[in-house]
Amino acid sequence: MKSRLNFLHHYAWEESGFPHDWVESFNEHLQGVTCLSSHVEKILIDHGVNVPMSVSGCGVDHWERIKTDNNFQINAKTFRFLHVSSCFPRKGADLMLEAYRSYFYE
């Protein structure tokens, strides 16, 4: 990145470790990072990232303030299922898909 200022925005990390060569690259090439959560920020700090950081959140915190509309209906002929994740084995995507199959197709 050849910009005068380089920021990494909305960074997510799920592991407890963090690659040392990434720490060096972050410190050398970035002027700031916004992190998805305080957990991500702590991981980066604990592993030596020393550029300014801030927690940006995940953008869905407002859902807690939305009141349920029991009259809302979706006019769709089929059910759609959205899953968003890394699908690392520990996430259990295989179990989720099996549960979906057994509920809707048996």
Order of alpha helices (4+ residues) and beta strands (2+ residues): beta-alpha-beta-alpha-beta-alpha
